[in-house]
Amino acid sequence: MKHTNTPSRQPAWSLLIGLCLAATLLHTPVSAEIYKWTDATGEIQYSQVPPAGGVKTEKIQGAHPPADDPDVANESLQKQVDAMNKSIAEKAEKDKEKEMEKELATTNKRNCATSQDNLKKLEEGGRRRYLTADGEIMHFTEEERQEQISAAKEEIEKYCNP
């Protein structure tokens, strides 16, 4: 009797199950957990493995799988673009407000110094000449000088203590 070694064949159904399982695994979206933490040097770290030693971490959601429908993907992208544009506009507005506050603080500081200087000169008393905004030289009566002192004190209150 002659023996022939024939390779054993797997039944067709086991091959079919293997192919279905592979297709299912390839189609299943993979979303690994991502960990974020600050290390001892103050640097932010990211990893798929949490750090050792009980360091406080934050779990970050991984990227979503791509949408099957292009319209859904475009809508999602448009929402992200709109959110980013809104964020940029809000930041620009905040930056503008900060710049305006900085300019106002500079102006108040300058006006405060001018008002304090004016008060000092007005309180010195005596017969002094004063230069008006128009460039005229004038002398104040005592009543006018007192009015100017009151006005200078109001300006100091306004500009030096905003």
C-alpha positions in Angstrom: 0.0 0.0 0.0 1.2 3.3 -1.0 0.8 6.2 1.4 0.5 9.7 0.1 0.8 12.7 2.3 -1.9 15.1 1.4 -2.2 18.4 3.2 -5.1 18.6 5.5 -7.7 21.0 4.3 -9.6 23.3 6.6 -13.3 23.2 6.1 -14.6 26.2 4.1 -16.8 27.4 6.9 -13.7 28.0 9.2 -12.1 30.1 6.5 -15.2 32.1 6.1 -15.5 32.7 9.8 -11.8 33.9 9.9 -12.4 36.3 7.0 -15.6 37.7 8.7 -13.7 38.1 12.0 -10.8 39.9 10.2 -13.2 42.2 8.4 -15.0 43.1 11.6 -11.8 43.9 13.4 -10.6 46.1 10.6 -13.9 47.9 10.4 -14.2 48.5 14.2 -13.0 52.0 15.1 -10.0 52.0 17.4 -10.1 54.7 20.0 -7.2 54.4 22.5 -7.3 56.3 25.7 -4.8 59.1 25.9 -3.4 60.4 29.2 -2.3 64.0 29.9 -0.3 65.1 32.9 2.3 67.6 34.0 5.7 66.1 34.9 8.1 67.1 37.7 9.7 69.8 35.5 6.3 71.4 34.7 6.1 70.1 31.1 2.9 68.7 29.8 3.1 65.0 28.8 0.9 62.8 26.7 0.9 59.0 26.5 -1.3 56.0 25.9 0.0 54.6 29.1 -0.6 56.4 32.4 2.5 57.5 34.4 3.7 55.5 37.3 3.6 56.8 40.9 0.0 58.0 41.2 0.5 61.2 39.2 -2.8 62.9 38.6 -3.8 62.5 34.9 -6.6 63.6 32.7 -8.1 61.3 30.1 -8.4 62.7 26.7 -10.8 61.3 24.1 -9.0 60.0 21.0 -10.0 61.0 17.5 -13.3 59.8 16.2 -13.3 57.5 13.2 -14.0 59.1 9.9 -17.6 59.5 9.0 -19.0 57.3 6.3 -21.1 60.1 4.8 -19.1 63.0 3.3 -21.9 65.5 4.1 -21.7 64.5 7.8 -17.9 64.9 7.7 -18.2 68.3 6.0 -20.9 69.4 8.5 -18.6 68.3 11.4 -15.6 70.1 9.9 -17.7 73.3 9.3 -18.8 73.2 13.0 -15.1 73.0 14.0 -14.1 75.8 11.7 -17.0 78.0 13.0 -16.0 77.2 16.6 -12.3 78.1 15.8 -13.3 81.3 14.1 -15.5 82.2 17.0 -12.6 81.5 19.4 -10.3 83.7 17.3 -12.8 86.5 17.2 -13.2 86.3 21.0 -9.5 86.4 21.5 -9.1 89.4 19.2 -11.8 91.2 21.1 -10.2 90.4 24.4 -6.8 91.6 23.1 -8.4 94.8 21.9 -10.0 95.4 25.2 -6.7 94.8 27.0 -5.0 97.2 24.7 -7.7 99.9 25.3 -7.4 99.3 29.1 -3.6 99.7 28.8 -4.0 103.0 26.9 -6.6 104.3 29.4 -4.3 103.5 32.3 -1.4 105.3 30.5 -3.7 108.3 29.9 -5.0 108.3 33.5 -1.4 108.2 34.8 -0.4 111.1 32.6 -3.5 113.1 33.6 -3.0 112.3 37.3 0.6 113.7 37.2 -0.6 116.8 35.3 -3.4 117.4 37.8 -1.1 116.9 40.8 1.4 119.4 39.3 -1.4 121.9 38.7 -2.6 121.6 42.3 0.9 122.1 43.6 1.3 125.2 41.6 -2.1 126.6 42.5 -1.6 125.9 46.3 1.7 127.8 46.3 -0.3 131.0 46.4 1.0 134.4 45.7 0.5 136.4 42.5 1.4 134.0 39.8 0.9 133.9 36.0 -0.9 131.0 34.5 -0.8 129.8 30.9 -4.2 128.8 29.5 -4.7 126.1 27.0 -5.0 128.8 24.3 -1.6 130.1 25.2 -2.8 133.2 27.0 -1.2 134.4 30.2 -3.5 135.3 33.0 -3.7 136.0 36.7 -6.4 134.4 38.8 -8.2 136.2 41.5 -8.2 134.4 44.9 -11.8 133.1 44.1 -10.7 131.8 40.7 -7.6 130.2 42.2 -9.8 128.4 44.8 -12.1 127.2 42.0 -9.1 125.9 40.1 -7.8 124.2 43.2 -11.2 122.4 43.6 -11.2 121.4 39.9 -7.6 120.1 40.2 -8.6 118.0 43.3 -11.6 116.6 41.4 -9.3 115.7 38.5 -6.8 114.0 40.9 -9.7 112.0 42.3 -10.8 111.1 38.8 -7.5 110.2 37.3 -5.4 109.0 40.2 -8.0 106.7 41.8 -9.9 105.2 38.8 
